Amino acid sequence: MVNFNCLEGVKCPDCGNEKSFYIQSTAVMYVTDDGAECRSDIEWSDDSHTQCPQCERSGHLAKFKSIRRAVRERHSSVGTQKNSEPSYSPESINGDAPCP
Ligand SMILES: [Zn+2]
């Protein structure tokens, strides 16, 4: 399965899971004494804490995006792993994501 929406390019570097992840995110909540409702887009970034539900590897989301980049760089030049790719803006990731 290839992710092309919320999880584009995201894959667990340990177990290969790419179906689902726990990603620490931020959102504006409408909170009353009865509970909370999400009232904004949910946002996260490459620095957001992420955990694989299958093998429990955790770290920044960027660590889960480095696989394809590493493979690509291995073809050209070895060793330099920079953040040269444009970072995803939370809006582009979550544009169509519904609030839970
Ligand atoms: Zn994993």
Residues whose N, C-alpha, C, O or C-beta is under 5 A from the ligand:
A	BS01	ZN	C12 D14 C15 G16 N17 C52 Q54 C55 E56 R57
